[in-house]
Amino acid sequence: MEQMINFGIDLGTTNSAIAKFADGKVQLFHNPADPGSYTLPSVVAFHDDRIIAGKKAKEWLEKDPQSVIGRFKRKMGTSERYDIKSIGSTKTPIELSAIILKELRTFLSQWEYPEASVITIPASFDTIQANATKEAASLAGFRQVLLLQEPIAASLAYANMKKETNLPDGQWLVYDLGGGTFDVALIRVKEGEMKVMDHEGDNFLGGTDFDNLIVEKLLIPAVTARYQFRELEQEMKSAKGKYNSKYFVLLQQAEEAKIILSSKTSAVIVIDGLTDENNTPVDFEYTITRTAFNELISSYVDETIRMVQQIITRNRLGAKDLQFVLMVGGSTFIPYVRQRVEEMLQIAVNCEIDPITAVAVGAAYYASGKPNLLSGTDAAAINSPVTIKVTYPKMSREKEELFLAKVAGDTTNLCYRITREDGGFDTGVKKLSERISEYLPLVQNVYNFFRLTVYDQENKIIDTGTGIIGIDSGYGISGQPIPEDICLEIDDDDHPGETTLLQVFQKNNVLPSRKGMTRVLNKTISATNGERIRINVLEGPHYALPEANKSLGYLEIAGDKLQREVLKGSDIELTFNISESRDLTVTAYLQMADQEFKQTFTPQERHTPVDVLKMDIGILAGKLENEIFETNRQENYAVSKQLAELKKDMDSIKVEAGALADDDVTDKRYQLEDRKRKLAQAMDLATKEKRLNEVRAFYFKVKTACHQHLTATGKEQDQQHFYDIVKDEELFLASPSPTRTIEKSEALRNLLIAMLWREPEFLVNTFKELVSKRRAVSDDAALKEMEVNGRLSIQTKDWAKLTQVNHELIAGVPKEAAQEVIRKVGF
């Protein structure tokens, strides 16, 4: 079995492909059912007891459109079920994807049956969609799966194509417009290593939307202009609609016309197979021109460019800072897309790699550096007198690399030898010891294979299970970025009864990643009080409202699972681990109970009924109206203007949602749900601006007061503490979340109060106010004694004694009253 995974799969919306890294290069496999093609159309048909995938399935569409399914990648991770007429049952996007993965295996020779593979996903796929992809792979018989983001795969394909010319250090953009999704990534090359600096994307923007536009905006109006139909579009898009089957045929014809328009100025679509309400057969030709098509898709293309510009602006770059825009994905064949991107960005487009197969090629390059955990190399060494742990870089642009090995066991009379498989390097036979250290010379721009062989005193080879040592002198990637913030839902101390988000992993942190934190319990948990600890992890911007983000899962700890009562105020240690393929594991350790709880989150599918979506959109629209009214009443016109812009999008969402049938068969509900979520986040951000300004104003107020007291009476350690608090001011003030600014304000206030407690004027005024507060509670003998002691301390200027008296008085009044005194007298 292969020592490395080596196989890479592009599981695409429109087409899929499989490639393998072997002998230092990548081989794409031909489709045996479609000679000359390296791709498999991601379409599945069901006919009697047969399952048909690929080109033959597309051909079956005209005969039985309700038994042929395509474009299902966009619904991965949803509760969608496709009704298959010919088999009388349903299939999920996961099941359909598994069929495509199984079919890709038929591209290989009969003795190859990989159970480990790298499978690509859009960079903007959320965790639910990523998990659905892994589930499909498991269903297809893959026992080890690594997920790779598509822009990274494309970059690896390009860089390794160029490795003989040495890529210069610099930055470029990957523009990946596929059949169903769009991704843009900012790539930096430095000293032979690539890194993803930033990315954006939309899981519901791609060539499929262009097909839909042709059908909705051109073909359906053309039919209704010539023939008598009532609500033709509604009848086509409804699962139970009279003309539903024809809708999928038109989509297929639209896709074919779109492809023709990339090389010709016009395409003809024959529309037939329908009978209107006057019993007149529909039969005519519709000609679509490239000009009309360009106008149709222009707003969608401009939306992709807006996301590119967002990345450029966010990273403070200009056109001159970027070498090129690498065009990837089938939809970049469209001349208008290439022309518009170059025109708007003023950056040259790079079309050197095949946009259809680049992702599969890059996935295979990536797979070549990932160990195949199913290879069973350890088992082969079960009778070896030694075990060897090796360390070496899997990729390098250097002329030589250090190979290290740690040997455990009896090395007496044993020797070793390292050879390069091309015969160009040989260490010779050397005595084996507890450590091996060798510099291995690398042939540039190829994959270098070395073998470590151990011999006994009779020169017999001992199988230690170390396998092949592979070092690629091409280009590697430093890691995959996390697509969105991963957050923990916590109580909002500023708004009792509400919750806010605490960032655990930041967007663009490199996978895999690990983080630990300690939190304080806000309630007592026991077997009898019915309370429980609920750890809720969400995916989405940390500055957004929790309900605007996607829940990844809960870790619940009920009182009856605890060995003893855990008191309010005790610590809970949380550890978050996220793997390269986005498996998220949360570990909670309760110190007081000395117990650990652990859970790997597997988020459930998204369930988006149309009626619930319409209701949620109505509720959000109402909230937006209220926010606009409130900001106008407060004369906060800047925020009101932002909200008014959001209302335009909200009105558009309402209209589009209102037109959806409850059994709509398109992707529209998921597109609208994503737009609704993004609008809720934008609305939250806009209304938070006022709150942010208030928080920032308070920070500067307390900072100024603190600085004045430092100048007058501050000690050296106070000045150092002040500096430590404010040194990263630029960062936390620029954050869209007020949390860090609030924490810094509180730290400055605590420093200020500590300095005030050393000032006589503060101590005297605090004493007077506290006596007044205490007298309102109880005018007893103890108060009289403290009052006498306090006045005596003031007369004798015994400030230490007065401080003690003040603390005794504070202990005798309600906490809120004491805090009010400190605010009144101090800050």
C-alpha positions in Angstrom: 0.0 0.0 0.0 1.1 3.6 -0.7 3.2 5.3 2.1 1.6 8.6 1.2 -2.0 9.3 0.3 -1.0 10.5 -3.2 -4.6 10.6 -4.6 -6.4 13.9 -5.0 -10.1 14.4 -5.9 -11.9 17.5 -7.1 -15.5 16.9 -6.1 -17.1 19.7 -8.1 -20.6 21.1 -8.6 -20.5 20.6 -12.4 -17.5 18.3 -13.0 -15.3 16.1 -10.8 -11.8 14.6 -11.4 -9.2 12.4 -9.8 -5.4 12.6 -10.0 -2.4 10.7 -8.5 1.1 11.8 -7.6 3.6 9.1 -8.8 7.3 9.2 -9.7 7.6 12.9 -9.0 4.7 14.1 -11.1 0.9 14.2 -11.1 -1.1 12.0 -13.4 -4.7 12.9 -14.3 -6.9 9.9 -15.1 -9.1 9.7 -18.2 -12.8 9.0 -18.0 -13.2 5.6 -19.5 -16.8 6.3 -20.5 -15.8 9.6 -22.3 -12.5 9.1 -24.2 -10.3 12.2 -24.2 -11.9 13.7 -21.1 -10.3 13.9 -17.7 -13.5 14.9 -15.9 -16.8 13.2 -14.8 -19.9 15.4 -15.0 -21.3 15.5 -11.4 -24.7 14.2 -12.5 -26.5 11.0 -11.3 -29.4 9.2 -13.0 -31.5 6.3 -11.8 -33.1 3.9 -14.3 -34.8 0.7 -13.1 -32.1 -1.0 -11.0 -29.2 0.9 -12.6 -27.3 3.9 -11.2 -25.7 6.0 -14.0 -23.1 8.7 -13.3 -21.5 11.3 -15.6 -22.1 12.0 -19.2 -24.5 9.1 -19.7 -26.6 10.5 -16.8 -26.8 13.9 -18.5 -28.0 12.2 -21.7 -30.8 10.6 -19.8 -32.1 14.0 -18.7 -34.3 14.4 -21.8 -35.9 11.0 -21.2 -36.6 11.1 -17.5 -35.6 14.5 -16.0 -37.2 13.7 -12.6 -34.8 10.8 -12.2 -31.6 12.7 -13.0 -29.9 14.9 -10.3 -27.1 17.4 -10.7 -25.7 20.5 -8.9 -26.2 18.8 -5.6 -22.9 20.0 -4.1 -24.5 23.3 -3.3 -26.9 21.6 -1.0 -24.3 19.6 0.9 -24.9 20.0 4.6 -28.6 20.7 4.2 -31.7 18.6 4.9 -32.5 18.5 1.2 -34.0 15.2 -0.1 -34.3 14.6 -3.9 -37.4 12.7 -5.0 -36.3 10.1 -7.6 -39.3 9.2 -9.7 -38.0 6.0 -11.2 -37.1 4.4 -7.8 -39.9 5.9 -5.8 -37.6 7.1 -3.0 -35.3 9.9 -2.1 -31.6 10.6 -2.1 -29.5 13.1 -0.2 -26.7 15.3 -1.5 -24.3 13.2 0.6 -25.5 9.9 -1.0 -25.3 11.4 -4.5 -21.8 12.7 -3.9 -20.8 9.2 -2.7 -21.9 7.8 -6.0 -19.7 10.3 -7.9 -16.7 9.4 -5.7 -17.3 5.7 -6.4 -17.5 6.4 -10.1 -14.2 8.3 -10.0 -12.6 5.1 -8.8 -13.5 3.4 -12.1 -11.0 5.8 -13.8 -8.2 3.8 -12.2 -6.7 0.5 -13.2 -8.4 -2.5 -11.7 -5.6 -3.2 -9.2 -5.8 0.3 -7.7 -8.5 0.9 -5.0 -7.5 3.9 -2.9 -9.1 4.1 0.6 -7.3 7.3 1.4 -7.6 10.6 -0.5 -7.4 14.3 -0.3 -10.8 15.8 -1.4 -11.2 19.5 -2.2 -13.9 21.8 -0.9 -14.6 25.5 -1.5 -12.6 27.7 1.0 -15.9 29.3 2.2 -17.5 25.9 3.0 -18.7 26.0 6.6 -18.1 23.2 9.1 -21.4 21.6 8.4 -20.7 21.4 4.6 -17.1 20.2 5.3 -18.5 17.4 7.5 -21.0 16.4 4.9 -18.2 16.0 2.4 -16.3 13.7 4.8 -19.5 11.7 5.3 -19.9 11.2 1.5 -16.3 10.0 1.3 -16.9 7.5 4.1 -20.1 6.3 2.4 -18.0 5.8 -0.8 -15.5 3.6 1.1 -12.7 6.1 1.9 -11.4 5.4 5.3 -8.9 8.3 5.5 -9.9 11.7 4.1 -8.2 15.0 4.3 -10.0 18.1 3.1 -8.2 20.8 1.1 -9.5 24.2 0.1 -9.8 24.6 -3.6 -7.8 27.9 -4.0 -4.9 26.3 -2.2 -5.1 23.3 -4.6 -5.1 25.6 -7.6 -2.1 27.5 -6.2 -0.1 24.3 -5.7 -0.9 23.2 -9.2 0.3 26.5 -10.6 3.4 26.8 -8.4 4.6 23.2 -9.2 4.0 23.8 -12.9 6.3 26.8 -12.6 8.9 25.2 -10.2 11.6 24.8 -12.9 11.6 28.6 -13.4 11.5 29.4 -9.6 8.6 31.6 -8.6 9.7 35.0 -7.4 8.6 36.1 -3.9 5.4 38.2 -4.0 1.7 38.0 -3.8 -1.1 37.0 -6.2 -4.9 36.3 -6.1 -6.7 33.1 -6.9 -10.0 33.8 -8.5 -12.0 30.6 -8.4 -15.4 30.8 -10.1 -16.7 27.3 -10.5 -20.1 25.8 -11.4 -21.6 26.4 -8.0 -19.3 28.4 -5.8 -16.9 31.4 -5.8 -13.7 31.8 -3.8 -11.0 34.4 -3.8 -7.7 33.9 -1.9 -4.7 36.1 -1.4 -1.5 34.0 -1.7 2.0 35.0 -0.6 5.2 33.3 -1.8 8.2 33.8 0.4 11.4 31.8 0.2 9.8 28.9 -1.6 6.8 28.6 0.7 3.2 29.6 -0.1 0.8 30.9 2.5 -2.9 31.9 2.3 -3.1 35.4 3.8 -6.8 36.0 3.4 -9.9 34.8 1.6 -13.6 35.5 0.9 -16.3 33.5 -0.9 -19.9 32.7 -1.6 -21.2 29.1 -1.6 -24.1 30.1 -3.8 -22.5 32.0 -6.6 -21.2 30.2 -9.8 -22.0 29.1 -13.3 -25.2 27.4 -12.1 -26.6 30.8 -11.3 -25.8 31.9 -14.9 -27.8 29.0 -16.2 -30.7 29.9 -13.9 -30.6 33.5 -15.2 -30.8 32.3 -18.8 -33.9 30.2 -17.9 -35.6 32.8 -15.7 -34.8 36.0 -17.5 -34.7 34.9 -21.2 -36.2 31.5 -21.9 -39.4 31.6 -19.7 -40.3 35.2 -20.8 -39.7 34.1 -24.4 -42.2 31.2 -23.9 -44.8 33.3 -22.2 -44.6 36.0 -24.8 -45.4 33.5 -27.6 -47.8 31.1 -25.8 -50.5 31.1 -23.2 -49.3 30.1 -19.7 -50.3 31.1 -16.2 -47.5 31.2 -13.6 -45.1 29.2 -15.8 -42.1 29.9 -13.7 -43.8 28.9 -10.5 -45.1 25.7 -12.1 -41.5 24.9 -13.2 -39.8 25.5 -9.9 -42.4 23.8 -7.7 -41.6 20.1 -7.0 -45.3 19.3 -7.7 -45.5 21.8 -10.6 -47.0 20.8 -13.9 -43.9 21.7 -15.8 -41.2 20.9 -13.2 -39.5 18.3 -15.3 -39.1 20.8 -18.2 -37.3 23.2 -15.8 -34.3 20.8 -15.5 -34.2 20.3 -19.3 -34.0 24.0 -19.8 -31.2 24.4 -17.3 -29.2 21.8 -19.2 -29.8 23.6 -22.4 -28.9 26.9 -20.8 -25.6 25.4 -19.6 -24.8 24.1 -23.1 -25.6 27.5 -24.6 -23.3 29.2 -22.0 -20.4 27.0 -23.0 -20.9 27.7 -26.7 -20.9 31.5 -26.0 -17.4 31.2 -24.7 -16.2 30.6 -28.2 -19.0 32.0 -30.4 -21.0 35.2 -30.4 -24.4 33.5 -30.3 -26.1 30.2 -29.4 -29.4 28.7 -30.4 -31.7 26.9 -27.9 -34.6 24.8 -29.2 -37.6 25.0 -26.9 -40.2 22.3 -27.3 -41.9 19.5 -25.3 -44.5 21.8 -23.8 -48.2 22.4 -24.6 -49.8 25.7 -23.5 -53.2 26.2 -22.0 -54.8 26.6 -25.5 -53.4 23.1 -26.3 -50.8 24.7 -28.7 -47.5 22.8 -28.8 -44.5 24.9 -27.9 -41.8 24.6 -30.6 -39.4 27.5 -31.5 -35.8 28.5 -31.5 -34.4 31.1 -29.2 -31.1 32.8 -30.1 -29.0 34.2 -27.2 -26.2 36.5 -28.0 -23.0 36.9 -26.1 -23.8 40.6 -25.5 -27.2 39.7 -23.9 -25.5 37.0 -21.8 -22.8 39.4 -20.6 -25.5 41.9 -19.5 -27.3 39.1 -17.8 -24.4 38.0 -15.6 -22.7 41.4 -15.1 -24.1 42.0 -11.6 -23.0 38.5 -10.5 -19.5 39.1 -11.9 -19.3 42.5 -10.2 -20.2 40.8 -6.9 -17.2 38.5 -7.2 -15.0 41.5 -8.0 -16.4 43.3 -4.9 -15.2 40.4 -2.8 -11.8 40.6 -4.4 -11.6 44.3 -3.7 -12.6 43.7 -0.1 -9.6 41.5 0.3 -7.3 44.0 -1.4 -8.6 46.8 0.8 -8.5 44.8 4.0 -4.9 43.9 3.5 -4.0 47.5 2.5 -2.8 46.5 -1.0 -2.9 48.2 -4.3 -2.8 46.8 -7.9 0.9 47.3 -8.1 1.4 45.0 -5.0 -0.1 42.0 -6.8 1.6 40.0 -9.6 -1.6 38.6 -11.2 -5.0 37.1 -10.7 -4.9 33.3 -11.3 -8.1 32.2 -13.0 -9.6 28.9 -11.9 -12.9 27.2 -12.3 -15.0 26.4 -15.4 -16.8 29.8 -15.4 -13.5 31.6 -15.9 -13.6 30.4 -19.5 -16.3 33.0 -20.1 -14.5 35.9 -21.9 -16.5 38.6 -20.1 -15.4 37.3 -16.7 -11.7 37.5 -17.6 -12.2 40.9 -19.3 -14.2 42.4 -16.4 -11.8 41.2 -13.7 -8.8 42.7 -15.5 -10.6 45.9 -16.3 -12.0 46.5 -12.8 -8.9 45.4 -10.8 -6.2 46.7 -13.2 -4.3 43.5 -12.5 -3.3 41.1 -15.2 -5.3 37.8 -15.3 -3.2 34.6 -15.5 -4.8 31.8 -17.5 -1.8 29.5 -17.7 -3.3 26.5 -15.9 -6.3 24.4 -17.0 -9.2 25.9 -14.9 -11.1 22.6 -15.0 -8.4 20.2 -13.8 -6.1 22.4 -11.8 -7.8 21.7 -8.5 -7.5 17.9 -8.8 -3.8 18.3 -9.8 -3.1 20.5 -6.8 -4.9 18.1 -4.5 -2.6 15.2 -5.7 0.5 17.4 -5.0 -0.8 18.0 -1.5 -1.6 14.3 -1.0 1.9 13.4 -1.9 3.1 15.0 1.4 0.5 13.5 3.6 1.1 10.0 5.3 -1.3 7.2 4.4 -2.4 6.1 7.9 -3.8 2.9 6.4 -0.6 1.7 4.9 0.2 -0.5 7.9 4.0 0.2 8.0 4.1 -0.2 11.7 2.8 -3.7 11.6 5.5 -4.8 9.3 8.1 -3.9 11.9 6.6 -5.9 14.7 9.5 -8.3 15.0 12.2 -5.7 14.6 14.7 -5.4 17.5 14.6 -1.6 17.0 12.0 1.1 16.4 12.9 4.2 14.5 11.2 7.6 14.7 12.2 9.8 11.8 12.0 13.6 11.3 12.4 15.5 8.0 10.7 18.2 6.0 8.2 16.9 3.5 8.8 19.8 1.2 11.9 22.0 0.7 13.4 24.4 -1.9 16.9 24.0 -0.3 19.7 22.1 -2.0 19.9 19.7 1.0 17.8 18.9 4.1 18.6 17.4 7.5 17.3 14.0 8.2 17.0 13.0 11.9 16.1 9.7 13.5 15.8 8.4 17.0 16.4 4.7 17.5 15.0 2.7 20.5 16.1 -0.9 21.2 19.2 -3.0 21.0 21.5 -1.6 18.2 24.3 -4.0 18.9 25.9 -5.3 15.6 23.4 -3.3 13.5 24.2 -1.0 10.6 22.3 1.4 8.4 22.4 2.9 5.0 20.5 5.7 3.3 20.2 5.8 -0.5 18.4 8.0 -3.0 16.3 6.0 -5.4 17.8 7.5 -8.5 21.2 6.3 -7.4 22.6 9.8 -7.0 23.3 9.5 -3.2 24.5 6.8 -0.8 25.7 7.3 2.7 27.5 3.9 2.7 27.1 1.4 5.5 27.4 3.0 8.9 27.1 1.7 12.5 23.6 2.2 13.9 23.4 4.2 17.2 20.6 5.9 19.2 20.7 8.9 16.8 21.0 9.3 13.1 21.8 12.6 11.5 22.4 13.0 7.8 22.1 15.8 5.3 20.3 14.5 2.2 21.1 16.3 -1.1 18.0 17.1 -3.2 17.5 17.2 -6.9 15.7 20.4 -7.6 12.1 20.6 -8.9 11.4 16.9 -8.5 10.2 14.6 -5.8 13.2 13.0 -4.0 12.8 9.5 -2.6 15.2 8.0 -0.1 15.3 4.7 1.6 16.7 3.9 5.1 17.8 0.3 5.3 19.0 -1.5 8.5 21.2 -4.5 8.4 22.2 -7.2 11.0 25.7 -8.6 11.4 25.0 -11.1 8.6 24.1 -8.2 6.2 20.4 -9.3 6.3 17.8 -6.5 5.9 15.7 -5.8 9.0 12.3 -4.4 8.3 11.9 -1.5 10.7 8.7 -0.1 9.1 10.2 3.3 8.2 9.1 3.1 4.6 10.0 5.6 1.9 11.5 9.0 2.8 9.9 11.5 0.4 10.9 15.2 0.1 9.3 17.3 -2.6 11.6 20.1 -3.8 8.6 21.8 -5.4 6.3 24.2 -3.7 4.3 23.5 -0.5 1.7 25.4 1.5 2.2 26.5 5.1 -1.3 25.5 6.2 -5.0 26.0 5.5 -6.9 29.0 7.0 -9.9 28.7 9.2 -12.8 30.1 7.0 -14.7 31.9 9.9 -14.2 32.8 13.5 -15.0 30.0 15.9 -16.6 31.4 19.0 -17.8 30.5 22.5 -21.2 31.8 23.7 -20.9 33.5 27.1 -23.0 35.7 29.4 -23.0 39.4 28.5 -22.0 41.1 31.8 -23.1 44.5 30.4 -26.6 43.2 29.5 -27.8 40.7 32.1 -29.9 37.9 30.6 -28.2 38.3 27.2 -25.2 36.5 25.7 -22.3 37.5 23.6 -19.5 35.8 21.8 -15.9 35.2 22.9 -13.5 34.4 20.0 -11.7 31.1 20.3 -10.1 30.8 16.8 -9.8 33.8 14.5 -10.6 33.7 10.8 -7.5 32.9 8.8 -5.7 31.2 11.7 -3.8 28.3 10.3 -5.2 24.7 10.6 -4.7 22.6 12.7 -4.9 24.8 15.8 -5.3 24.5 19.6 -6.4 26.9 22.3 -7.0 26.7 26.0 -8.8 29.1 28.3 -10.2 29.2 31.8 -13.7 30.4 32.6 -15.5 31.0 35.9 -18.8 29.2 36.5 -21.7 31.6 37.1 -23.8 29.1 39.0 -23.5 26.1 41.3 -24.0 22.7 39.6 -25.1 19.7 41.6 -27.0 16.5 41.2 -30.1 17.9 42.9 -30.5 21.5 41.7 -31.2 20.6 38.0 -28.6 23.1 36.7 -26.2 22.1 33.9 -23.2 23.6 32.1 -23.8 24.3 28.5 -20.8 25.0 26.2 -22.2 26.4 22.9 -19.7 26.8 20.1 -20.6 28.9 17.0 -19.1 29.7 13.6 -19.2 33.2 12.3 -18.0 36.8 13.2 -17.2 37.1 16.9 -18.7 40.6 16.9 -22.1 39.4 15.7 -25.1 38.4 17.7 -25.0 34.7 18.6 -28.3 34.1 16.8 -26.7 35.5 13.5 -24.1 32.7 13.5 -24.2 29.0 12.9 -24.1 26.6 15.8 -21.5 23.9 15.6 -22.7 22.0 18.7 -23.1 21.9 22.4 -21.2 20.1 25.2 -23.6 19.7 28.1 -22.6 18.6 31.6 -25.5 17.8 33.8 -25.2 17.8 37.6 -25.9 14.0 37.9 -22.7 13.4 35.9 -20.6 15.1 38.5 -18.9 13.2 41.3 -19.4 16.2 43.7 -21.1 19.6 43.8 -19.3 22.3 41.8 -19.7 25.8 43.3 -20.4 29.1 41.6 -17.1 30.9 41.0 -15.0 27.8 40.5 -12.8 27.4 37.4 -13.6 25.3 34.3 -10.6 24.8 32.0 -11.6 24.6 28.3 -9.4 23.2 25.5 -10.4 23.6 21.8 -8.7 21.5 19.1 -9.5 21.9 15.5 -7.9 19.5 12.9 -6.8 20.2 9.4 -10.1 18.7 8.1 -12.0 20.9 10.6 -12.9 18.3 13.2 -13.5 20.3 16.4 -13.0 18.7 19.8 -13.8 20.5 23.0 -12.5 19.3 26.4 -13.8 20.7 29.7 -12.0 20.1 33.0 -13.8 21.0 36.2 -11.1 21.5 38.8 -13.4 21.2 41.9 -14.8 17.9 40.7 -11.5 16.7 39.2 -13.4 15.5 36.1 -12.9 15.9 32.4 -15.6 15.9 29.7 -14.7 15.6 26.0 -16.7 15.8 22.8 -16.0 16.0 19.1 -18.6 18.2 17.4 -20.3 16.9 14.2 -22.7 19.6 13.3 -26.1 18.5 11.9 -27.5 19.5 8.5 -29.1 22.8 7.9 -32.9 22.6 7.8 -34.5 25.5 5.9 -38.3 25.1 5.3 -39.5 27.9 3.1 -42.4 28.9 5.4 -39.9 29.2 8.4 -37.5 31.2 6.2 -40.3 33.7 5.2 -41.3 34.1 8.9 -37.6 34.7 10.0 -37.2 37.3 7.2 -40.4 39.0 8.3 -39.1 39.2 11.9 -35.7 40.5 10.8 -37.5 43.1 8.6 -39.5 44.3 11.6 -36.3 44.6 13.8 -34.7 46.6 11.0 -37.7 49.0 10.9 -37.5 49.5 14.6 -33.8 50.2 14.5 -34.3 52.8 11.8 -37.0 54.5 13.8 -34.9 54.5 17.0 -31.8 55.9 15.3 -33.8 58.7 13.7 -35.4 59.5 17.0 -31.9 59.8 18.6 -30.8 61.9 15.6 -28.0 59.3 14.9 -28.2 60.0 11.2 -24.9 58.2 10.2 -26.2 54.9 11.5 -29.7 55.6 10.1 -28.1 56.0 6.7 -26.4 52.6 7.0 -29.6 50.9 8.0 -31.5 52.6 5.2 -29.0 51.0 2.7 -29.6 47.6 4.4 -33.3 48.0 4.1 -33.0 48.1 0.3 -31.5 44.6 0.5 -34.0 43.5 3.1 -36.9 44.6 0.7 -35.3 42.6 -2.1 -35.0 39.5 0.1 -38.7 39.8 1.2 -39.9 40.0 -2.4 -37.7 37.1 -3.6 -38.8 35.0 -0.6 -42.4 35.8 -1.2 -42.2 34.4 -4.7 -40.9 31.0 -3.4 -43.2 28.0 -3.5 -43.1 25.9 -0.3 -41.7 23.0 -2.4 -39.2 25.1 -4.4 -36.6 22.9 -6.1 -34.0 25.6 -6.7 -31.1 26.7 -4.5 -33.0 30.0 -3.8 -34.0 29.3 -0.2 -30.3 28.6 0.8 -29.1 31.7 -1.0 -31.8 33.8 0.8 -30.9 32.3 4.1 -27.2 33.2 3.6 -28.2 36.7 2.6 -30.5 37.0 5.6 -27.7 35.9 8.0 -25.2 38.4 6.4 -27.8 41.2 6.6 -28.4 40.4 10.3 -24.6 40.6 10.9 -24.4 43.9 9.0 -27.4 45.3 11.0 -25.8 44.2 14.3 -22.5 45.8 13.3 -24.2 49.1 12.3 -26.1 49.4 15.5 -23.1 48.4 17.5 -21.2 51.4 16.2 -23.0 53.7 18.7 -22.2 51.3 21.5 -18.6 51.1 20.3 -18.3 54.9 20.3 -19.6 55.0 23.9 -17.1 52.3 25.0 -14.2 54.1 23.3 -15.2 57.4 24.8 -15.2 55.9 28.3 -11.8 54.3 27.6 -10.3 57.7 26.7 -11.9 59.3 29.7 -10.5 56.8 32.2 -7.1 56.8 30.4 -6.9 60.6 30.7 -7.8 60.5 34.4 -5.3 57.7 35.0 -2.5 59.6 33.2 -3.1 62.8 35.3 -2.8 60.8 38.5 0.3 59.0 37.2 1.9 62.4 36.5 1.0 63.7 40.0 1.5 60.8 42.3 2.2 57.6 40.3 5.0 55.2 41.1 7.3 53.5 38.7 5.4 50.2 38.8 2.1 52.1 38.2 3.6 53.7 35.0 4.8 50.2 33.8 1.3 48.8 34.5 -0.3 51.7 32.6 2.0 51.1 29.6 1.2 47.3 29.6 -2.5 48.1 29.4 -2.4 50.6 26.6 0.5 49.3 24.5 -1.8 47.5 21.9 -4.4 50.3 21.9 -4.4 50.6 18.1 -5.5 47.0 17.8 -8.3 46.8 20.3 -9.8 50.2 19.4 -9.9 49.1 15.8 -11.7 45.9 16.6 -15.5 45.7 15.7 -16.0 44.0 19.1 -16.2 46.2 22.3 -15.0 43.4 24.5 -11.3 44.1 24.6 -11.8 47.9 25.0 -14.1 47.2 27.9 -11.5 45.0 29.5 -8.8 47.6 29.0 -11.0 50.4 30.5 -11.7 48.2 33.5 -8.0 47.5 33.9 -7.2 51.3 33.7 -10.0 52.0 36.2 -8.6 49.5 38.7 -5.2 51.1 38.4 -6.7 54.5 38.9 -8.6 53.4 42.0 -5.4 51.8 43.4 -3.6 55.1 43.0 -6.6 57.0 44.5 -6.5 54.8 47.7 -3.0 56.3 48.3 -4.3 59.9 48.2 -5.5 61.6 51.5 -8.2 63.6 49.8 -9.8 60.5 48.3 -9.6 58.7 51.7 -11.3 61.6 53.6 -14.1 62.1 51.0 -14.7 58.3 50.8 -14.9 58.2 54.7 -17.6 60.9 54.8 -19.7 59.4 52.0 -19.5 55.8 53.5 -20.5 57.1 57.0 -23.6 58.7 55.4 -24.4 55.5 53.5 -23.8 53.3 56.6 -26.0 55.6 58.8 -28.9 55.1 56.3 -28.6 51.3 56.8 -28.0 51.2 60.6 -27.0 53.9 63.1 -25.5 51.4 65.7 -22.6 51.4 68.2 -20.2 49.8 65.7 -20.8 52.7 63.3 -20.2 55.3 66.0 -16.9 53.6 66.9 -15.7 53.5 63.3 -16.7 57.2 62.9 -14.7 58.2 66.0 -11.6 56.2 64.7 -11.9 57.7 61.3 -12.1 61.3 62.5 -9.1 60.6 64.8 -7.2 59.2 61.8 -7.9 62.4 59.8 -6.7 64.6 62.6 -3.5 62.7 63.1 -3.1 62.1 59.3 -2.8 58.4 59.9 -3.8 57.4 56.4 -3.1 53.7 56.8 -5.6 53.7 59.7 -8.2 55.6 57.7 -7.8 53.1 54.9 -8.6 50.3 57.3 -11.6 52.2 58.7 -12.9 52.7 55.1 -12.7 49.0 54.3 -14.6 48.2 57.5 -17.3 50.7 56.5 -17.5 49.2 53.0 -18.0 45.8 54.5 -21.1 47.1 56.3 -23.0 48.6 53.4 -24.5 47.0 50.3 -22.1 46.3 47.4 -24.0 48.6 45.1 -23.8 51.5 47.6 -20.1 51.0 48.1 -19.5 51.1 44.3 -21.6 54.2 44.0 -19.4 56.0 46.6 -16.2 55.0 44.8 -17.7 56.3 41.5 -18.8 59.5 43.1 -15.6 60.2 45.0 -13.1 58.7 42.6 -14.0 57.7 39.1 
